[in-house]
Amino acid sequence: MNILIADDEKKVRLTLISMLQEMNMYFEKIMEAENGEKLIKALDDFKPDIAFVDIKMPKLNGLEAIRRAKEISPSTKWIILSGFQEFDFAQQAIEFGVSRYLLKPINCKILAETMNALVNESHLLYIDLNKRFERDIIALYNNFDVAKDTSLEKIITSSVFEAGVIYFDGRIHTEAFMNHRRLFCHEMKQNAMDELSSNIQIAMFNISDYKFAVVCACKKDGRQDCGRVVHEYLRKSAHLARSMSTDGFSATIFWDNDISSYMEINNKIRQLDELGPLRVVLGTGCKHHAEKIAGLKEVNDYSEIGRLVLDVCRCMRENKLLDYNQSLANFGFILTRHSQLLNQAVKDNILQFLNCSINTELTNFGTVANMADGLRRYGKKVLLERRQINTSYIEQVIAFTKDNYMRDIGLNIIADSLGITPNYLGSLFYKQTKTKYVDFLTEIRLLKAKELLAETNLSVNKISEMVGYHSVRYFSRLFYKSENQYPSDYRKMSDHN
C-alpha cells in the first residue's frame, strides 16, 4: 500500500509517519509533500492508495488540491487533516468525495480505526474491480465482445501486462491429484488477492481441467513498484509449485512479461500454451520464462520430444495399448535421432515426468532402447491387467487401424502388441464384425485413396504410398477389384462430377 502525506508542517508529517509505522501494516512507500502544488506534482509518478491532506497549506489549499488530484488518481482514498472542526470545510470535503476528516493533533486510536476501515474499503474495491477485470480477460480469451466499462478501460489503457500458463501433471484420475489441484488453485488465488491494489490487477481462468492462465495488469506509471509486486507473486507461485510437487502431482509455470498491449494477451497465452510440452524436458514443479526458452536453439527438438512423451502418457491413461506401442516406436526413433540432446538432466526430467504421470516406477533412464523396452514391458503388464482392455480388443483394433492405415501394419503386429495370438485376434475380429481384418484394412485404405483422388492433384503413385501400398501395381489391382475401374478413371469421373 502507498501512502501520501501533504502538510506544510514537517513535524506533523514525521509524527504521522511514525504513528503509521507503529501500526504493523505493510506500506510499499510513504511519500511527503509540503504544499498543495507539490502534492499535485507528486501524482505524476506516484498514485497513493491513501492520502492525508492538510486543509490549510500555502500555494494551494487542501480542498482545491484534492479536487484536482482526484482526476489524476481516482482510486485514492482522501483524508482531510485540520486543526479546526469547521462545518463548511467538512461539507466541501464530502462534496469532493473525501473519505475521512481527522482533527489535529491526531489521536492514535482514531487513526488506527480510520486506517483499518479504509484498508478494508480499498481492498473490497480492488476485489470488485479485479472480478470485472477477470471477466473481461476471459471474454477476450474466448473471443467474446469485451464489455465497455469506464473503470476497466482505465486499467486497460494505462497498463502493461504479464501472463502465465500453469500445467498440472500426474495421476489425473485420482482423488489425491484433484485435491492437490484444488489446493494449488486456492493458494494461487489467495496470494493474488493479497497483492491487489490500485496498480495491480490479477485475473485467473481455466483453459482446461489440467491447466489455467494468469494475467497481471500493471499500471505504466507505477511499473517499477508493480514489477516488485508481480515478482513477489511469482516467487510465491514458484515456491508453491515446488512444495506441492509429489510422486503423483506437479504444477509447472510458463511465464512471459513482454506484453505491451491488452489485445496482445490472447496471442501470448496461446504462445505460452504451445510451450507446454517443453516441461517434460526442462523440468516440472518450477517456473520457466518464455524469454529464456526463446534463446534455446534446440527448442523445436525439445518440443518434439516433449510431445512424444505426453502422447505415451495419454495412451496409457486412455488404455490404448496399440496406440501406446506405436507411440513408443515413435519415442525410440525420435530420441535416437536427438540423442545428442539427452544429457543427464534431460533424462532425469523425462524419467521424473513418466513416473509422476503414469507411475512407471522406473529408476534409471539408461539408453533410449532400454527405456523404450522398459516402457513397453510396463505398458503391456499394466494395460493387459485392466479389465476394460480385455473387453475392447476389437474397438482398439478398429480405432488403431483408422489412425494408422498408412503404416506397415497387420494382424501379426497388432496381436503381438495385445499379447494374444494372431489366430485368436483374427477369429475374434471376424466374429464381431463379420469381416476379415485384411478386408477391413483394405476398405479403410481405399476409402482414403478415393478421397485423395477426388480432392487433390497428387499422382496415383504418391497416393498409393500415402495409403500404405508401396506397389502402385498392387494398389491399382485392389482398386479395380473394389470399384471396377482404375484409380485414374475414378479421378476423371470425379472431375466430371
C-alpha positions as CSV (number, residue, x, y, z in Angstrom):
1,M,0.0,0.0,0.0
2,N,1.2,3.5,-0.9
3,I,0.7,6.5,1.4
4,L,1.0,10.2,0.7
5,I,1.1,12.9,3.4
6,A,0.7,16.5,2.4
7,D,1.1,19.0,5.2
8,D,3.2,22.2,5.4
9,E,4.4,21.3,9.0
10,K,7.3,18.9,8.9
11,K,6.7,17.9,12.5
12,V,3.1,16.8,11.6
13,R,4.3,14.7,8.7
14,L,7.0,13.0,10.7
15,T,4.7,12.3,13.6
16,L,2.1,10.8,11.3
17,I,4.7,8.6,9.5
18,S,5.9,7.3,12.9
19,M,2.3,6.6,14.0
20,L,1.6,4.7,10.8
21,Q,4.8,2.6,11.0
22,E,3.8,1.5,14.5
23,M,0.5,0.0,13.3
24,N,2.2,-3.1,11.8
25,M,0.6,-2.5,8.5
26,Y,2.6,-3.1,5.3
27,F,3.4,0.0,3.4
28,E,5.1,-0.2,0.0
29,K,6.0,3.5,0.1
30,I,5.2,6.7,2.1
31,M,5.8,10.0,0.3
32,E,5.6,13.5,1.7
33,A,4.5,16.9,0.1
34,E,4.9,20.2,1.9
35,N,2.1,22.0,0.0
36,G,-0.7,21.5,-2.5
37,E,1.3,22.2,-5.6
38,K,3.9,19.5,-4.6
39,L,1.1,17.1,-3.9
40,I,-0.2,17.5,-7.5
41,K,3.3,17.2,-8.9
42,A,4.0,14.0,-6.9
43,L,1.0,12.4,-8.5
44,D,2.8,12.4,-11.9
45,D,4.9,9.4,-10.7
46,F,3.1,8.2,-7.6
47,K,-0.6,7.1,-7.2
48,P,-1.2,6.6,-3.5
49,D,-3.8,4.3,-2.1
50,I,-4.5,6.6,0.8
51,A,-3.5,10.4,1.1
52,F,-3.6,12.6,4.2
53,V,-4.1,16.3,3.2
54,D,-3.9,19.3,5.4
55,I,-6.7,21.8,4.6
56,K,-4.7,25.0,5.1
57,M,-1.5,24.8,3.0
58,P,0.4,27.5,1.2
59,K,0.2,27.9,-2.7
60,L,-2.8,25.5,-3.0
61,N,-5.1,24.7,-0.1
62,G,-6.0,21.1,0.6
63,L,-9.5,21.0,-0.8
64,E,-8.5,22.5,-4.1
65,A,-5.6,20.2,-4.3
66,I,-7.9,17.2,-3.7
67,R,-10.3,18.4,-6.3
68,R,-7.5,18.5,-9.0
69,A,-5.8,15.3,-7.7
70,K,-9.0,13.2,-7.9
71,E,-8.9,13.5,-11.7
72,I,-5.2,12.3,-11.7
73,S,-5.6,9.5,-9.1
74,P,-9.3,8.5,-8.9
75,S,-8.8,5.4,-6.8
76,T,-7.0,7.2,-3.9
77,K,-8.8,7.5,-0.6
78,W,-8.5,11.1,0.7
79,I,-8.3,12.0,4.4
80,I,-8.6,15.7,5.4
81,L,-6.4,16.9,8.3
82,S,-7.4,20.1,10.1
83,G,-6.8,21.9,13.4
84,F,-10.4,23.2,13.3
85,Q,-13.7,21.4,13.3
86,E,-15.3,23.7,10.7
87,F,-18.6,22.7,9.2
88,D,-18.0,24.4,5.9
89,F,-14.8,22.6,5.3
90,A,-16.3,19.3,6.2
91,Q,-19.3,19.9,3.9
92,Q,-16.9,20.8,1.0
93,A,-14.8,17.7,1.7
94,I,-17.9,15.5,1.5
95,E,-18.8,17.0,-1.9
96,F,-15.3,16.3,-3.1
97,G,-15.6,12.6,-2.1
98,V,-13.2,12.8,0.9
99,S,-13.3,9.6,2.9
100,R,-12.5,10.9,6.4
101,Y,-12.0,14.1,8.3
102,L,-9.4,14.0,11.1
103,L,-8.7,16.7,13.7
104,K,-5.2,17.7,14.8
105,P,-3.5,16.6,17.0
106,I,-4.2,13.2,15.6
107,N,-5.4,10.5,18.1
108,C,-3.6,7.2,17.7
109,K,-6.7,5.1,18.3
110,I,-8.8,7.1,15.9
111,L,-6.1,6.9,13.2
112,A,-5.9,3.1,13.6
113,E,-9.6,2.8,13.3
114,T,-9.6,5.1,10.2
115,M,-6.8,3.2,8.5
116,N,-8.4,-0.3,9.2
117,A,-11.7,0.9,7.8
118,L,-10.1,2.5,4.7
119,V,-7.8,-0.5,4.0
120,N,-10.9,-2.8,4.1
121,E,-12.9,-0.4,1.9
122,S,-10.0,-0.2,-0.6
123,H,-9.5,-4.0,-0.6
124,L,-13.2,-4.6,-1.3
125,L,-13.0,-2.0,-4.2
126,Y,-9.9,-3.7,-5.6
127,I,-11.6,-7.2,-5.4
128,D,-14.7,-5.8,-7.2
129,L,-12.5,-4.2,-9.9
130,N,-10.5,-7.4,-10.2
131,K,-13.6,-9.5,-10.7
132,R,-14.6,-7.3,-13.6
133,F,-11.1,-7.3,-15.0
134,E,-11.1,-11.1,-14.8
135,R,-14.4,-11.4,-16.6
136,D,-13.0,-9.0,-19.3
137,I,-9.9,-11.1,-19.8
138,I,-11.9,-14.4,-20.0
139,A,-14.2,-12.7,-22.6
140,L,-11.2,-11.6,-24.6
141,Y,-9.6,-15.1,-24.5
142,N,-12.9,-16.7,-25.7
143,N,-13.2,-14.1,-28.5
144,F,-16.3,-12.5,-27.0
145,D,-17.1,-8.8,-27.2
146,V,-15.3,-7.1,-24.3
147,A,-17.6,-5.1,-22.1
148,K,-17.2,-1.3,-22.2
149,D,-16.6,-0.3,-18.6
150,T,-15.1,3.0,-17.7
151,S,-13.1,1.7,-14.7
152,L,-11.8,-1.3,-16.8
153,E,-10.9,0.9,-19.7
154,K,-8.6,3.0,-17.4
155,I,-6.9,-0.2,-16.2
156,I,-6.6,-1.5,-19.8
157,T,-5.3,1.7,-21.4
158,S,-2.9,2.6,-18.6
159,S,-1.4,-0.8,-18.0
160,V,1.3,-3.2,-19.2
161,F,0.7,-6.9,-18.8
162,E,2.3,-10.2,-17.8
163,A,0.8,-13.6,-18.4
164,G,1.4,-17.3,-17.5
165,V,0.0,-20.7,-18.1
166,I,0.2,-23.3,-15.4
167,Y,0.1,-27.1,-16.2
168,F,-1.0,-29.8,-13.8
169,D,0.5,-33.3,-14.4
170,G,0.3,-36.5,-12.5
171,R,-2.1,-39.4,-12.0
172,I,-5.0,-37.3,-13.1
173,H,-7.9,-39.7,-12.4
174,T,-7.0,-40.0,-8.7
175,E,-8.7,-38.2,-5.8
176,A,-5.3,-37.1,-4.5
177,F,-4.5,-35.4,-7.8
178,M,-7.8,-33.4,-7.8
179,N,-7.3,-32.4,-4.1
180,H,-3.8,-31.1,-4.9
181,R,-5.1,-29.2,-7.9
182,R,-7.9,-27.5,-5.9
183,L,-5.4,-26.6,-3.1
184,F,-2.9,-25.1,-5.6
185,C,-5.6,-23.0,-7.3
186,H,-6.9,-21.8,-4.0
187,E,-3.5,-20.8,-2.8
188,M,-2.7,-19.0,-6.1
189,K,-5.9,-17.0,-5.9
190,Q,-5.4,-16.2,-2.2
191,N,-1.9,-14.9,-3.0
192,A,-3.3,-12.8,-5.8
193,M,-6.0,-11.3,-3.5
194,D,-3.2,-10.2,-1.1
195,E,-1.4,-8.3,-3.9
196,L,-4.3,-6.4,-5.4
197,S,-4.0,-2.6,-5.4
198,S,-4.9,0.4,-7.5
199,N,-1.8,-0.5,-9.6
200,I,-2.2,-4.3,-9.8
201,Q,-5.0,-6.5,-11.2
202,I,-4.7,-10.3,-11.5
203,A,-7.0,-12.5,-13.5
204,M,-7.1,-16.3,-13.4
205,F,-9.2,-18.7,-15.5
206,N,-9.2,-22.4,-16.6
207,I,-8.0,-23.3,-20.1
208,S,-8.9,-26.9,-19.4
209,D,-9.2,-29.2,-16.4
210,Y,-5.4,-29.5,-16.3
211,K,-4.1,-26.0,-17.0
212,F,-5.1,-22.5,-16.3
213,A,-4.0,-19.0,-17.2
214,V,-2.9,-16.0,-15.1
215,V,-2.8,-12.4,-16.4
216,C,-1.4,-9.5,-14.4
217,A,-2.1,-5.8,-15.3
218,C,0.5,-3.3,-14.0
219,K,0.0,0.5,-14.2
220,K,2.5,2.0,-16.5
221,D,3.2,5.0,-14.2
222,G,3.9,2.6,-11.3
223,R,5.6,-0.1,-13.3
224,Q,8.7,-0.3,-11.1
225,D,6.7,-0.8,-7.9
226,C,4.3,-3.1,-9.8
227,G,7.2,-5.2,-11.0
228,R,8.4,-5.9,-7.5
229,V,4.9,-7.0,-6.5
230,V,4.5,-9.3,-9.5
231,H,8.0,-10.7,-8.9
232,E,7.0,-11.5,-5.3
233,Y,3.8,-13.1,-6.5
234,L,5.7,-15.2,-9.0
235,R,8.2,-16.2,-6.3
236,K,5.4,-17.4,-4.1
237,S,3.8,-19.2,-7.0
238,A,7.1,-21.0,-7.9
239,H,7.6,-21.9,-4.3
240,L,4.1,-23.3,-4.1
241,A,4.8,-25.4,-7.3
242,R,7.9,-26.8,-5.8
243,S,6.4,-27.5,-2.4
244,M,3.3,-29.3,-3.8
245,S,5.1,-31.5,-6.3
246,T,4.8,-35.1,-5.3
247,D,5.1,-38.5,-6.9
248,G,1.6,-38.1,-8.4
249,F,1.3,-34.4,-8.9
250,S,3.2,-31.5,-10.3
251,A,2.5,-27.9,-11.2
252,T,4.6,-26.1,-13.8
253,I,4.5,-22.4,-14.7
254,F,5.4,-20.8,-18.1
255,W,5.6,-17.0,-17.8
256,D,6.1,-14.0,-20.1
257,N,6.3,-10.4,-19.1
258,D,6.8,-8.9,-22.5
259,I,3.2,-7.9,-23.3
260,S,2.8,-4.3,-24.2
261,S,-0.9,-4.1,-25.1
262,Y,-4.3,-5.5,-24.0
263,M,-5.1,-7.1,-27.3
264,E,-1.7,-9.0,-27.3
265,I,-2.7,-11.0,-24.3
266,N,-4.7,-13.6,-26.2
267,N,-1.8,-14.4,-28.5
268,K,0.7,-14.6,-25.7
269,I,-1.4,-17.1,-23.7
270,R,-1.7,-19.3,-26.8
271,Q,2.0,-19.0,-27.4
272,L,2.7,-20.0,-23.8
273,D,0.3,-22.9,-24.2
274,E,2.4,-24.1,-27.2
275,L,5.5,-24.2,-24.9
276,G,3.8,-26.7,-22.7
277,P,5.5,-29.9,-24.0
278,L,8.9,-28.4,-23.0
279,R,8.1,-29.1,-19.3
280,V,8.8,-32.8,-20.0
281,V,12.4,-31.9,-20.9
282,L,13.1,-28.8,-18.9
283,G,11.5,-30.0,-15.7
284,T,8.2,-29.8,-13.8
285,G,7.3,-28.3,-10.5
286,C,9.0,-25.0,-11.3
287,K,8.7,-21.8,-13.3
288,H,10.1,-21.3,-16.9
289,H,10.4,-17.9,-18.5
290,A,9.5,-17.5,-22.2
291,E,12.4,-15.2,-22.8
292,K,15.0,-17.8,-21.7
293,I,13.2,-20.5,-23.7
294,A,13.4,-18.4,-26.8
295,G,17.2,-18.4,-26.5
296,L,17.4,-22.2,-26.7
297,K,18.5,-23.2,-30.2
298,E,17.2,-26.8,-29.6
299,V,13.7,-25.6,-28.6
300,N,11.9,-27.3,-31.5
301,D,13.7,-30.6,-30.9
302,Y,12.9,-30.4,-27.2
303,S,9.2,-29.7,-28.0
304,E,9.1,-32.8,-30.3
305,I,10.5,-35.0,-27.5
306,G,8.0,-33.5,-25.0
307,R,5.0,-34.1,-27.3
308,L,6.1,-37.8,-27.8
309,V,6.3,-38.4,-24.0
310,L,2.9,-36.7,-23.5
311,D,1.4,-39.0,-26.1
312,V,2.9,-42.0,-24.4
313,C,1.2,-41.0,-21.2
314,R,-2.1,-40.2,-22.9
315,C,-2.3,-43.6,-24.5
316,M,-1.5,-45.3,-21.1
317,R,-4.2,-43.3,-19.3
318,E,-6.8,-44.0,-22.1
319,N,-6.0,-47.7,-22.0
320,K,-5.0,-47.8,-25.7
321,L,-2.3,-50.5,-25.8
322,L,-1.9,-50.4,-29.6
323,D,-1.5,-46.6,-29.7
324,Y,0.8,-46.9,-26.7
325,N,3.1,-49.2,-28.5
326,Q,3.0,-47.1,-31.7
327,S,3.9,-44.0,-29.5
328,L,6.8,-45.9,-28.0
329,A,8.1,-46.8,-31.5
330,N,8.0,-43.1,-32.4
331,F,9.5,-42.3,-29.0
332,G,12.5,-44.6,-29.7
333,F,13.0,-43.3,-33.2
334,I,12.9,-39.6,-32.3
335,L,15.0,-39.8,-29.1
336,T,17.6,-41.8,-31.0
337,R,17.7,-39.0,-33.7
338,H,18.1,-36.4,-30.9
339,S,20.5,-38.5,-28.8
340,Q,23.0,-35.6,-28.6
341,L,20.4,-33.6,-26.6
342,L,19.9,-36.3,-24.0
343,N,22.2,-35.1,-21.2
344,Q,21.7,-36.5,-17.7
345,A,19.4,-33.5,-16.7
346,V,17.1,-34.1,-19.7
347,K,17.0,-37.9,-19.0
348,D,16.2,-37.3,-15.3
349,N,13.4,-34.8,-16.2
350,I,11.8,-37.2,-18.7
351,L,12.0,-40.1,-16.2
352,Q,10.5,-37.9,-13.5
353,F,7.6,-36.9,-15.7
354,L,6.9,-40.5,-16.7
355,N,7.0,-41.7,-13.0
356,C,4.8,-38.8,-11.9
357,S,2.2,-39.2,-14.8
358,I,1.8,-42.9,-15.2
359,N,3.7,-44.4,-12.2
360,T,6.2,-46.3,-14.3
361,E,8.5,-46.8,-11.2
362,L,11.5,-46.9,-13.5
363,T,14.7,-45.9,-11.6
364,N,17.1,-45.3,-14.5
365,F,16.8,-44.0,-18.0
366,G,19.8,-45.8,-19.4
367,T,19.9,-45.9,-23.2
368,V,16.9,-45.0,-25.4
369,A,16.4,-48.6,-26.4
370,N,16.4,-49.7,-22.8
371,M,13.9,-47.0,-21.8
372,A,11.6,-47.8,-24.7
373,D,11.8,-51.5,-23.9
374,G,11.1,-50.9,-20.2
375,L,8.1,-48.8,-21.0
376,R,6.8,-51.4,-23.5
377,R,7.0,-54.2,-20.9
378,Y,5.5,-51.9,-18.2
379,G,2.6,-50.9,-20.5
380,K,1.9,-54.5,-21.6
381,K,1.8,-55.6,-18.0
382,V,-0.4,-52.8,-16.7
383,L,-2.8,-52.4,-19.6
384,L,-3.4,-56.1,-20.0
385,E,-4.3,-56.3,-16.4
386,R,-7.0,-53.8,-16.8
387,R,-10.4,-55.5,-17.4
388,Q,-11.6,-52.9,-19.9
389,I,-8.7,-53.8,-22.2
390,N,-9.8,-57.4,-22.4
391,T,-13.4,-56.4,-23.3
392,S,-12.4,-53.9,-26.0
393,Y,-9.9,-55.6,-28.2
394,I,-11.8,-55.1,-31.4
395,E,-12.7,-51.4,-30.6
396,Q,-9.0,-50.8,-30.2
397,V,-8.1,-52.6,-33.4
398,I,-10.6,-50.6,-35.4
399,A,-9.6,-47.2,-33.9
400,F,-5.9,-48.1,-34.3
401,T,-6.4,-49.1,-38.0
402,K,-8.2,-45.9,-38.8
403,D,-5.4,-43.8,-37.4
404,N,-2.5,-45.9,-38.8
405,Y,-3.7,-47.3,-42.1
406,M,-0.8,-45.7,-43.9
407,R,1.8,-47.6,-41.9
408,D,3.0,-51.2,-42.4
409,I,0.5,-52.8,-40.0
410,G,-1.1,-56.2,-40.0
411,L,-2.8,-58.7,-37.7
412,N,0.5,-60.3,-36.6
413,I,1.9,-56.9,-35.4
414,I,-1.3,-55.9,-33.7
415,A,-1.8,-59.3,-32.0
416,D,1.7,-59.2,-30.6
417,S,1.1,-55.7,-29.1
418,L,-2.1,-57.0,-27.4
419,G,-0.3,-60.1,-26.1
420,I,-2.5,-62.6,-27.9
421,T,-2.1,-64.9,-30.9
422,P,-2.9,-63.7,-34.5
423,N,-5.4,-66.6,-35.0
424,Y,-7.3,-65.7,-31.8
425,L,-7.5,-62.0,-32.8
426,G,-8.5,-62.8,-36.4
427,S,-11.2,-65.1,-35.2
428,L,-12.4,-62.5,-32.6
429,F,-12.4,-59.7,-35.2
430,Y,-14.5,-61.8,-37.7
431,K,-16.9,-62.9,-35.0
432,Q,-17.7,-59.3,-34.0
433,T,-17.5,-57.5,-37.4
434,K,-18.4,-60.4,-39.9
435,T,-15.3,-59.1,-41.9
436,K,-11.8,-60.4,-42.2
437,Y,-9.2,-58.0,-40.8
438,V,-7.3,-57.8,-44.1
439,D,-10.5,-56.8,-45.9
440,F,-11.3,-54.2,-43.3
441,L,-7.8,-52.7,-43.6
442,T,-8.1,-52.6,-47.4
443,E,-11.5,-50.9,-47.2
444,I,-10.1,-48.2,-45.0
445,R,-7.1,-47.6,-47.3
446,L,-9.2,-47.5,-50.4
447,L,-11.7,-45.0,-48.9
448,K,-8.8,-42.7,-48.2
449,A,-7.4,-43.2,-51.7
450,K,-10.8,-42.2,-53.2
451,E,-10.8,-39.1,-51.1
452,L,-7.3,-38.1,-52.3
453,L,-8.1,-38.9,-55.9
454,A,-11.2,-36.7,-55.9
455,E,-9.8,-33.8,-53.9
456,T,-6.1,-33.5,-54.8
457,N,-3.8,-33.5,-57.9
458,L,-1.4,-35.9,-56.3
459,S,-0.1,-38.7,-58.6
460,V,-1.6,-42.2,-58.3
461,N,1.9,-43.4,-57.3
462,K,2.1,-40.9,-54.4
463,I,-1.5,-41.7,-53.3
464,S,-0.6,-45.4,-53.3
465,E,2.3,-44.7,-50.9
466,M,0.2,-42.4,-48.7
467,V,-2.5,-45.1,-48.0
468,G,0.1,-47.8,-47.2
469,Y,0.9,-49.5,-50.5
470,H,4.5,-49.5,-51.8
471,S,3.5,-51.2,-55.1
472,V,1.3,-49.0,-57.3
473,R,0.5,-52.1,-59.4
474,Y,-0.9,-53.9,-56.4
475,F,-2.8,-50.8,-55.3
476,S,-4.3,-50.4,-58.8
477,R,-5.4,-54.1,-58.9
478,L,-7.1,-53.8,-55.4
479,F,-8.7,-50.5,-56.5
480,Y,-10.1,-52.1,-59.7
481,K,-11.4,-55.1,-57.8
482,S,-13.3,-52.8,-55.4
483,E,-14.5,-50.1,-57.8
484,N,-14.5,-51.9,-61.2
485,Q,-12.3,-49.1,-62.6
486,Y,-8.7,-48.0,-62.2
487,P,-7.6,-45.0,-60.0
488,S,-7.0,-42.7,-63.0
489,D,-10.5,-43.5,-64.4
490,Y,-12.1,-42.8,-61.0
491,R,-10.3,-39.4,-60.9
492,K,-11.6,-38.5,-64.3
493,M,-15.2,-39.4,-63.3
494,S,-14.8,-37.3,-60.1
495,D,-13.6,-34.3,-62.2
496,H,-16.7,-34.5,-64.4
497,N,-19.0,-34.7,-61.4
